[in-house]
Amino acid sequence: MIRRILLALVCVLAGASAGQDAEPKTIDVRRAPPSFRMGMRVLTLRSVRKAAPVLVIADGPAAYIRAIGQWKEDVIFPVLIDDGSTRAAGDIAKFRRAFKPERVVRISAEVPLPAGRQARIERIERALAGIWDVQGESGLMPELISEWQFRVQVPAGAAVADPMDPAWPAALALAAGHAEPIIWINRKDIPEGVDSVLGVQKTQALIAMIEAGLDESGLAWTGLDDAVDSVALCLNIPVKIRLADGKNKNEFFALTDAIGKHKAMESPRGTRLTRWAWAGQIFGDEARSAYAAMCSLFLQRQKAWIFDGYKPGRPWDAFDGTAAASQLARGKLEATVSDAPRQGIDTWRARTTLPLDADVVFVNSKGMPGWFDLNPGRGSAWEAPILDRPVAAHMVHSWSATRPGQRDTVAGAWLAHGAYAYIGSVHEPFLQAFVPTPTLALRLVGGLPWAAACRPDASAPVWKIAVIGDPLLTIGGPRERVEAFEIEGVSSVADEVALAAKAEEFAKTVRLLWMLGRDGEAVRLASALALERPEAFDADVAEAIAMPAFRRHDVDLLAQAVLKMGRDRALATDAGDALWHAAESNLRSGRVDAVLARALEVSMRRETIVHDTLRLAGAIEQGLGVAARNSLLARVEKTVNDPAKKQKLRQARH
């Protein structure tokens, strides 16, 4: 692994082309860029901490703390939170497919999570300190930092969290996984919600809290290559900030590009600023934030999916997807590439009819928050692929991350489908703001962490590219696994299946089978219920079976599930999106029966209602006739208020 990283580094430093080879004969790591040395620190620590081949499912945040408290200095294991939601079940299923544990177990809490701020901090820090056998009554973080520097290494970064913000589980995981401190802040005066905006004063207040916490830690942080070179914001706060420059008072920039730069707020806009750290942001509830951190710490990146929607010629050639695939090959990452001449929306739709089989994604496109242009054709955010397993995604595309908490935006859709890391723009950044895709690919396989690989190497102004996910996410070899590891207080999730089935708790049974990757059994059970006991095939069973049906490409069962769930429930989960992906060949060929047609109608997205209706109308005409087509158009027209949209639907009738 180290040889491969050094080889890639030589290529980065020498500017080697995709077709050139280089041998790392005289490389001096001490002269490598700070971003590379930061990655080496992360990978070195990972190489000495093994993974137990078990996935632990915590039934809540308190159980999550209990589980991580059983990590050891040299052995760790993934812990996810099951909050009972369909999204959590889907995330667990995706993670299980990627991690491939030998056992999946559940753990419950012995005592509930404290309600008070300081009590929570003490509970979390005590679990963290126990990993390294650090004892004490209170104030454990300084002792931990000393222990890390003595026994492990100087921390490569710091996690920033508020114990009352639901993203704190990510901070605990990253602190335990990277051996880095948690900087606790009180973010009560910082607006909540990733889709809102931070102004100058509140951004400055946030920066001041972070820098004060770092000063208190005693770690060197003011320059690169000292100690703290990364900051993980584990907070549900805006991804974008508003910085007026006297010309445009509504100019938006990425929070994660302001964090880590000296004098980011008090300098005039456009000033080239010196960086002291690279930042990333993790947000969401307890279950999703834990998922994002665990994916970064435990999953091996082996396959890439590249979709280059740019036409040939300047300046687009610098982002060439085929060249990016050649660079990934240096790190032994297999890549599926869509490039000229098959790089349009029809190719996109054809290649997303099944779950996306990839770990890292690179997309080049143009557009706005809710849509992306390819060559040729336009796709909506709703057409983001359904994921087979967790992905880290990079999108060269204006505006994609301006509202990442909303499913009808490009970044929001990828994140809703299970992406745990994402790089994208919060505003119009101009093409040169992005590191070219082939260069980014080479940097990643060369060992540069996620947040550093996408940034310019030299000093630069605060700009608009947001980094979502663990800033220290690196692409390297898998953690070595131990043969056996005992965890206290756990029970087998497989045993829960038998108990649920015996009690005829069908929704629970299907959900557990899905989480365990037993999609075939789940589909057989749900299909039998739909046929033999239709009263038992209720909305809860339907919601649990939707994604296993999609993975098995059982379009009929998926359509039945969507109809049973109803519009709101289908669109609130991935079921509606999945049906449109799965039915792509049916739509093209006109093989649409009455059940599928009705399910697709139920799954139409308001933002793309005309587009969806016209696509479905054409397929219905082929399969069911003109009268059925006109009936659909008339029904949908009644639900639309916009006069222009009404007119388009009316004109489409024959």
N, C-alpha and C positions, 0 to 999 in steps of 0.2 A: 504494500500500500504506500509506504513512504517513498519507494523508488518511483512509483507512478506519479505521486504528487510532485516530486522533484522534477521529473520529466516535464510535466505540464508547466511548472514554474519557469523552467528554462525557456519554454516556448513563449510564455507570457512576456518575460523580460526581453527576449530576443525579437519579439514580434513575428514569430514563425508563422508561416502560412499553413493552411489545412493539410497540404500535401507534403510538408517537410517533416523530417524526423530529427530529433536532437537527443544526445546522450548526456545525462547529468554527471559530467566527469569532474568539473572544477567549481561547481556551485558552492557558494559560501552563504549559508542560511542567515548569518548575521547581517549580510548586506541586502537581504530580501526586504520587500516592502513590509511595513508594520501590519498591513492587512493579512499578508501571508503568514507572518509569524503568529498572529492571533489565531489563525486557523490551525496552525501546528500545535498550539497549546491545547486547543479543543480536542483535536484528534489524538494527541498524546495521552490526554486524560482518558479519553474513550477507550484507548487500547489497553489500559490497565484495569478497567472496570467491566467485569463480565455481566452478561444478562442471564437471569434465570428464565427458563423456557415456559413461563407461566404468565397469563394475563389475569390480573386481579380486577374485578368489578366491584367498586365501592357503591353502597346503596345511598350514599350522601356525602356531603363535605367532611363531616366528622370521621366517617369511616375511611375516607380518602387520606386524612392526616394519619390515622392509625396504620394504614397500609404503608405509606411512605416512611413512617417511623421505623419500619422493619427493614428498610434498605441497609446495606452494609457499605463499608468503605470500598470494598472490592467487588460486590455483587449487588445489582439493582434489578428491578423488574417493572414493567409498565402497569400503571393503575389508571383506570378510567372510571368516571362517575355515571351511574345509571339513575337518572332522575325520573324514569318511567315514561319518558316521551318517545315518540317515534324517531325523532332526530337522533336522540342518544343511542337508540338501538341500531340505527343505520351507521352511526359513527363507530360503534363497537364492532359491528360486522365488517366494516371496511378495514379497521385497524387489525382485526383478527386475521383477515385474508393476507395482509401485508406482513404481519409479524410472525404468523404461523406458530403459535404457542403449542406446547404439548398438552397443557391443561388450561381451562378457563374456570376460575373460581370466584366466589363472591365473599365479600367481607362486610360486616356490619359494625356500627359504632358501639363502643362500650359505654361512652358518656356523650351527651349531645354537644354540639358546637356552642361555645360561650356566646352570649349576646353582646357583651361589652368589647370595645375596641382593644384595650390593653390585655384583657384575658385571652382574646383571640390571638394576638401577637405572641403571647407567652406560650400558648398551646402549639402554634405553628413552629416557633423557634425551638421549642423543646424537642419536637419530632425531628427537626433538621439537625439539631446538635447531637441527638442520640446516634445518628449514623456514624459519627466520628468519636463516639463515647465522650463527648464533652458534657460535663456536669456543672450544675450551678443552680442557684435559686432564681436569678433573674439576670438580665443583661447578657444573654448568651452570645449575641452576634459578635462582639469584640473577641471573645474567646475562640469562637469558631474561625474568625478570620486569621487569628494567630496560628491556630491548628492547621488550617489549610496551607498557609505559607511555610509552615515547618514540615508537614507530612505529605502534602500533595503538590501544590504549586501556587504561585501568585494568581489570584482569580483573574480570569480574562474579561469579566464584565460584572454587571450588577443588575438585579431585577428591582423594579420600582412598583410598589403596590400599596393599596389601602385595604386593611383587613375587612372593611365594610363594603368594599367593591367586589362583586361576584367573580371578577377575573383573578382573585388572589391565588386560586389553585395553580395557575400557571407559574406564578412567582415561586411557590414552594417547590414545584417540580424542577424548574430551571436552576434554582439555588442548590437543590440536592443533586441534580444531574451534572451541572457545570462546576460545582464547588465555588459558588459566588454568593455574595451577601444580598440580602433583601433590604432595600432602602424604603422604610415605611413612611408614607406621607398621609396627610389628611386632605383629601381632594374635595371636601364639601363645597368649596367656592369655585370649583372647576365644573363647567357645564357637563351634564351627563349625556351620553349618547354619541356614538361615533359619527353620526350624520350631521351634527351641529357644527358650530365654528367657534374657535378660540380667538379672542382679540389679543392685541399686543400685551396689555397689562396682565391678563390671566395666563398667557403663555410665559411671560416673564416670571410670574409668581410660581408657576410650575417648575421652571428651570431653577429658580432660586431654591425651592424645596429639595430638588434632586441634588444640586451642588452642595447644599448645606449637609445633606445626609452623607454624601461622599466624603466631605471634609471630616465629619464625625467618625466615619469608618476608619480613618487613619491610613487608607490606601491612597497611593499616588494615582491621580486621575487627570491632571490638567494637560497632559500631552499624550500623543500616541506612543505605544511601546513602553509605557510605564507599568501600570497595573490594570486599571479599569479602562478597557478599550471598547466596550459595548454597553448599551443600556437597553434593557427589555422593559418596555412600559406595559405592565400587566394591569390595564385600567380601561374602563368603559368611558373614554373621553374622546373628543373629536380627533379625527385623523388629519384635519386641515385647520389652518390658522389664517387669519386675515391680517395682512401687513400693508398699511397704506404707504405709498411712496411720494405723495404729493401730486401724482398724475392720475392714479387710479385707486380709489378708496376701496374697491371691491376685488382686489387682487388676492387670490388664495394660494397658499403654499402648504407643503407637507410638514406636519408636526415632527415627524421622524427625521426630517432633514434640518430642523432647527435645533433639536436636542443633539448635543454633541459638537456644536460649533461655538467657539468663543465669540462673545458679543453679538449673538444672533439677533437680539431684539433692538439694541441701541445703535447698531450700525445702519447707515443708509442702505436702502434696497439696492441690490446689485453688487454690493461690496464683497470681494473675495475674502472668505473667512477661514481661519485655521481650525481644523477639526481636532477634537480630543477624543471622540468616540463615534462609533456607528450605532444607530438606534433602530429598533423594531418595536412593533406594538401587537399585543395579543388582547383581544376583547371577547365579550360574550358572557354567558352565564357560567356557573361552576363547571358544568359538564363539558361545555364546548371549550373553555379555556384550558381545562386539564387535557383534553384531547389534543389541542394544538401543541402544547408543550411535550406531551408524550410522543407524538408523531415525530417531532424534531429529534428527540433524544434516542429513540429506539428503532426507527425504520430505516431500512437500507434503500437507497435510491438506485434502481437497476435499469429502469426503462424510461425513455423520454418520448413525448408526443410533441411534434413540431408542426405548426400550421402557419405557413408563410403566405399571408394574403396580399403581399406587395407585388406590384408588377415589376418586371425587369427594368433596369436602368437606374440612373442616379436620381436621388441619393439612396434609393431603396436597396441597392445591391449590398450596401454595408451591413444590412440586417438579414442577409440571405439565410434561409432556413436550412438549405442543403449544406452550406458551409458550417453552420452551427452543429449539424449532425456529425460532420467530420471531426469537429473539435471534441464533442462528447465521446466519440470513439476512442480518443486518447485515454479517457478514464474508464474504458470498457462499459460505457453506457450505450445500450442498444436503443436506437431511435427510429420511430415511425415518422416519416416526413411527408407532408403534403405541400408541394411547391409547384411552380409553373411546369406544365400547363394545367394541372389539376389542383387548383387552389381557390375555387369558388364556393359559393354557398351550397351548391348541389353536392360537391365532394364532402363538405363539412357535414351535411345532413346524412349522407350515406355512411360516413365513418363514425357516426355517433348513435346509430340505431341500437347498439349494445353498450354496456358499461365501458368506460374508457380504461384501457389496460395500460396504465402509465403511472410513474411516480413523480416525474417532473414534466412540466408543460411550458412550452414557449409558443406564444401566438403573436404574429404581426398583423395589425389591422388598423383601420381608421374609424372614426365615428364619434359618438356622444355617449352619455351615461347609459342609455338604454339600448343601444344597438351598435353593431360593428360591421364595417364594410370589408368585403373580401374581393377577389379578382376573378370573376365578377360576382355581384350579388351582395345582399345585405341580410344579416342575421340579427335576431333580437336577443336581448339578454337571456330570455327564457330558453334559448337554444344552447346554453352552456351544457356541456356533456354531463350525463349522470356518471358518477365515478365508481369504478370497481374497488378502488382502495384510495387512501388519502393521497393528495397531490400538493406539490408546491408549484405555483403558477406564476409566470412572468408574462405580462401583457404590454406590448408596445402599442399604446392606444391612448388617445387623449380622453380625459374625463372618466376613465373606467372606474376609478376608486373614489370618486367624489362623494358617494353615499353608499359605502360598503355594507351598511346595515340593512339595505333594502334589496329584496330579491329581484326587483325589476331593473336593477343596474347590473352592468357586466361583472364587476367585482363581487357585488352582493350575491349574484346567482352562483358564481364559482364557490364562494364561501358557504352559501346555504347548502350546496351539494356535497360539501365535505372537504374543500381545500383548506389546509391548515396554515398555509403561507401564501402570500400574494404580493407581487410588486406591480404597482400601477400608478397612474397619475390622478391627482385630485383636481386638476384644472388643465387648461391648454398649456402643455409644457414645451412644445416644439420638438421636432424629431431628435435634435442634437442633445436633448436632456437625457435620453436613454443611452446606456452603454449598448453598443451594437450587439445583436443577439449572438453572433459567433464569438465575440470577445467575452461576453457574459458566460457562455457555455464553457469556454476554456478556463476562465477564472474559477468557476465552480468546481470543475474536475481537478483544478490545480490546488484546491484546498482553501480557497478564500471563502469565508463565511457569507451567508445570504445577504446581510445588510451591507457588507463591504464590497461584494462583487458587483453590485449594481450602481455604485457611486464612482464619480471621477476620482482619480488618484490625487490630484493636486488640490490646493485650496479652491473653494468655489462658493458662490453666493447661496443663501437659502433658496431652495427651489421646490419643485412640485411633485417629485416622485416619492410616493409613500411606500414604506416597507412594513408589511403585515406579517407577523410571525416572529419566531425566535431569531434575533439578529445573529446568533452563533450557529444556526443551522448549517451543517457542512455535509458535503458529499464525500464519503470515504468508505472504507471497508466496514463490514458488519461487526458488531460487538461479538466477541467470543462468548459462547454459552457454556454455562456449567451444566453438569449432568443432573443434579438434583438440588433442591433448595426448599427448606421447610418454612412455611409462613403460618403464623398462628392465627386462629380464629376464622379460618376460611372453610367454605363448603363448595362442593362441586355444582357448577351451573347445569351440567348435564343431568344431574339427579333431579333438578327442578323440573325438567321436561317431563319425566315420568310422572311426577306428582301432579303437575298441571293437567296432563292428559287424562290421568285416572279420575281427576275431579271434573273433567269435561270443561275445563277453563280454556276454551279453544283459542281465544285471542292471545292469552298468555303463552300457550303452547307454541303457536305460530311465531310469536315474537321471539321466544327463546331459541327456537330452531334457526330463525334468521340470524340472531346474534352469534350463534355457534357455527354459522356457515353451512348449515344443513338445509339448503334451499330446496333441494329435491323433495325431501320429506315434508317440508312446509307446504310446497305446492300440491303435493298429493293429498295432504290432509284438507287443505282449503278447497281443492277441486271436488273432493268427496262430499264435503259439507254443502257446497253450492248445489250439487246434484241430488244428494240423498236427504239432507237436512237443511233446506234453504233458510229456515227460520233461524238456524244457528250461524249462518253466514251473515253476520251483522256488520255494522260499520266499523267496529273495533277489529274484527277479523280482517275485513277488507283493507284497513289501513296497515295492518301488520303484514299482509301478504303481497301488497303492491310491489315492493322492491324485489322480493324473491321471484315473483312472477316476471318482472322485467329482466332480471338476470338470467332466467331460464327461457327468455323470449317467448313466454306464453301470453300472446297479445290478447287472446280471448279472456283469460282469467284476469288480466290487468284491467281490461275494459269493464268487466263485471265489478271489479273492486272499486273502480272510479265511480261507477253509477251508484253503488251502494254507499260510498262515502259522501257523495254530493259535492257540489261545486266548491264551497268554501273550504271543506276539509281536503279535497283533492289538490287545491292550489296552495294551501298552507303547508303541505308536505311536498315531497318530490314526485308524488304519484301522477299529477297532471302533466308535468314536464316529461316524465318517463314515458307516458302513453304517446305523446307526440313523437318522441324519438323512436319508440318501438314500432309505430304505425307508418313510418316513413315509406317503406316499400308498398304498403297498402295504398297510401295516398298517391304514389306515382303510378301504380298499376290500375287503380280504380277498384281494387278488391276491398271494398268497404261495405259491410253488411249493416243492418239497422242498429244492432247493439253497439258496434264500434263507432258508427256515425254519431249516435247519441252521446257516447262517452267522450268522444273528441269535442263535441259541442259543449258539453259540461266543462271540459278542461280548457276552453278558450281563455286567453289572457286579455283583459280589458285594454292593455296598452297596444296589443296587436290584433284587436278584434276583427278589423277588416281583412288584414292579411290572412289570419287563421280561417276566417269564414270563406274567403274566396278559394283557398287551397282545398278546404273540405268540400266546398260546393262542386268543384271540378271532379273530385273523386266520387262524390255521391251521384253525379250525373252519369258517370260511366257504369257504376254498379247498381244504382237504384232508379235511375231515370230522371228526366227533366223536371217532372212534378215534384219529386223529392228535393231536388236542388232548389227550386223556387220556394218551396215550403221552408227550407232552412233559412234562406235569405230573408224571407218575410219575418220569421220568428226573431232572428237576430236583430233585424232593423228596429223592431219594437223595443229592444232593450238599450238602444243607442240613443244618446241625446244630441251628440254633435251633428249639426246639419250636413256638413261635408261628408262625414262618414255615412250618414243615412243615404245621401245621394249616391255614393259609390255602391252601396249594397243594392239600392233600387235599380241602378243601371245594369247590374250584373244579372238580373233576371232575364230569362229567355221568353 
